[in-house]
Amino acid sequence: MEGVEPKVEAEIRRCVADIAERRYPRVEVGSWVPDVSVDWISVGWIEGEKALSLIPDHFAENELGSLQAEVETIRAAKAGAVMVHSASSIAYAVGDERYALSESDLLTTCAAWIEPDGGPAVMFWTGSRYRMVPLDELTGGDVDEYLLEDLEFYASGDGFEPYVVEDTPRSRALVEWRLGG
């Protein structure tokens, strides 16, 4: 790891080794039940990696992002690598487009201004892109406080489980496939 302090390198390698030992998160398949002591009743589970590739449309947007990050971090660690932030995506909305933004988009507003014609305009963050970097190719420029925080979080064994998707014919078929049925 060129340009990485030995103490930081040792911490990165320890975290990656711990993460590589983790299993992929499980996704519970269930039915939402209002007005009872539990939010949902599970009919089984599937591995998060399979769920991402076969039923990504079953997840709420925020849950999908969390599951993707967790699976990618574990996959990278199992390959002796880390996920490094490579770019941020932003979008603009001007005039009437601004009023069509979702509450989620408005929460990620980076800047807002008034256009010369008097109409509103906003710039908002839409996500980050990451690339997988093998540990031996990691440089000091790749390592920042966020990388270390993420690695320490996932190495601690914490995650965002349980992930839950609605019981549908497609999700139930994946549970049955996992069970060998």
C-alpha positions in Angstrom: 0.0 0.0 0.0 2.0 2.9 -1.3 1.7 6.1 0.7 -0.4 4.5 3.5 0.9 4.8 7.1 1.9 1.3 8.5 -0.6 1.7 11.4 -3.4 2.5 9.0 -2.4 -0.3 6.6 -2.5 -2.8 9.5 -6.0 -1.5 10.5 -7.3 -1.8 6.9 -5.9 -5.4 6.6 -7.4 -6.4 10.0 -10.8 -5.0 9.0 -10.8 -6.6 5.6 -9.8 -10.0 7.1 -12.7 -9.7 9.6 -15.2 -8.7 6.9 -14.1 -11.5 4.6 -15.2 -14.0 7.3 -18.8 -12.6 7.3 -21.6 -14.2 5.5 -23.7 -12.2 3.1 -26.7 -10.6 4.7 -30.0 -12.4 4.6 -33.1 -11.0 3.2 -36.3 -12.1 4.9 -39.3 -12.8 2.7 -42.5 -12.0 4.5 -45.9 -10.4 4.7 -46.5 -7.1 6.3 -49.1 -7.4 9.1 -50.6 -4.1 10.5 -51.6 -3.7 14.1 -49.8 -6.7 15.5 -46.7 -6.9 17.7 -44.4 -7.7 14.8 -44.2 -5.7 11.6 -44.0 -8.8 9.3 -44.3 -12.6 9.3 -41.4 -14.3 7.7 -41.9 -17.2 5.2 -38.1 -17.7 4.9 -35.0 -16.0 3.8 -32.6 -15.7 0.8 -29.0 -14.6 0.6 -28.7 -10.9 0.0 -26.4 -11.3 -3.0 -29.0 -13.4 -4.8 -31.8 -11.0 -3.9 -29.8 -8.1 -5.3 -29.3 -9.8 -8.7 -32.8 -11.5 -9.0 -35.3 -9.2 -7.3 -33.8 -5.7 -6.9 -37.3 -4.3 -7.7 -38.6 -5.7 -4.4 -36.7 -3.3 -2.2 -37.4 0.2 -1.0 -34.8 2.6 -2.5 -33.0 3.3 0.8 -32.9 -0.4 1.7 -31.6 -1.4 -1.7 -28.7 1.0 -1.3 -27.8 -0.3 2.1 -27.9 -3.9 1.0 -25.8 -3.1 -2.1 -23.2 -1.4 0.0 -23.0 -4.3 2.5 -22.8 -7.0 -0.2 -20.2 -5.1 -2.2 -18.1 -4.5 0.9 -18.2 -8.2 1.8 -17.6 -9.3 -1.8 -14.5 -7.0 -2.1 -13.1 -8.2 1.3 -13.5 -11.9 0.2 -11.4 -10.9 -2.9 -8.8 -9.1 -0.8 -9.9 -5.7 -1.8 -11.8 -2.6 -0.6 -14.5 -0.4 -2.2 -13.1 3.1 -2.8 -15.2 6.1 -3.5 -14.5 7.3 -7.0 -17.2 9.8 -7.9 -20.3 11.6 -6.7 -23.4 12.1 -8.8 -25.4 15.3 -8.8 -28.4 16.5 -10.6 -30.1 19.8 -11.2 -33.7 20.8 -11.2 -34.8 24.2 -12.6 -38.2 25.9 -12.5 -41.2 23.6 -12.4 -38.9 20.6 -12.2 -37.9 21.7 -8.7 -41.5 21.2 -7.6 -41.6 17.7 -8.9 -38.7 16.5 -6.7 -39.3 13.8 -4.1 -38.9 14.5 -0.5 -35.8 12.2 -0.6 -34.2 14.4 -3.3 -35.0 17.5 -1.4 -33.2 16.1 1.7 -30.0 15.7 -0.4 -30.0 19.3 -1.7 -26.4 20.7 -2.0 -27.3 24.2 -3.2 -30.4 26.2 -4.1 -30.7 29.5 -5.9 -33.0 31.8 -7.8 -32.5 31.8 -11.6 -32.2 35.1 -13.5 -35.9 34.7 -14.6 -36.9 34.5 -10.9 -37.6 30.7 -10.9 -36.2 28.3 -8.3 -33.2 26.0 -9.0 -31.6 23.3 -6.9 -28.6 21.0 -7.1 -28.9 17.7 -5.3 -26.8 14.7 -4.6 -28.0 11.5 -6.2 -25.4 9.0 -5.1 -21.8 7.8 -5.1 -19.8 5.5 -7.3 -17.2 3.1 -6.0 -14.5 0.9 -7.5 -13.0 -2.3 -6.1 -9.3 -1.8 -5.4 -7.1 -4.8 -4.3 -5.3 -4.1 -1.1 -1.8 -4.2 -2.7 -2.9 -1.5 -5.2 -4.4 0.8 -2.6 -2.7 4.2 -2.3 -2.7 7.0 0.2 -5.0 8.9 -2.1 -7.6 6.1 -1.9 -7.6 6.1 1.9 -9.8 8.6 3.8 -11.7 8.8 7.0 -14.8 7.5 5.4 -13.1 4.3 4.1 -11.8 3.6 7.5 -15.2 4.3 9.2 -17.0 2.0 6.7 -14.4 -0.8 7.2 -14.6 -0.6 10.9 -18.4 -0.6 10.8 -18.6 -3.7 8.7 -15.7 -5.4 10.5 -17.6 -5.0 13.8 -20.3 -7.4 12.5 -22.9 -4.7 12.4 -25.0 -4.3 9.4 -28.5 -3.1 8.4 -30.2 -6.5 8.8 -32.9 -7.5 8.7 -33.7 -6.7 5.2 -37.3 -7.5 4.3 -39.0 -7.9 1.0 -42.7 -8.6 0.4 -43.9 -12.2 -0.1 -44.5 -12.4 -3.8 -44.4 -15.4 -6.2 -40.9 -14.4 -7.3 -39.5 -13.9 -3.8 -41.2 -17.1 -2.5 -39.7 -19.1 -5.5 -36.2 -17.9 -4.4 -36.9 -19.2 -0.8 -38.1 -22.5 -2.2 -35.0 -22.7 -4.5 -32.7 -22.1 -1.5 -34.5 -24.8 0.4 -34.0 -27.2 -2.5 -37.7 -27.4 -3.2 
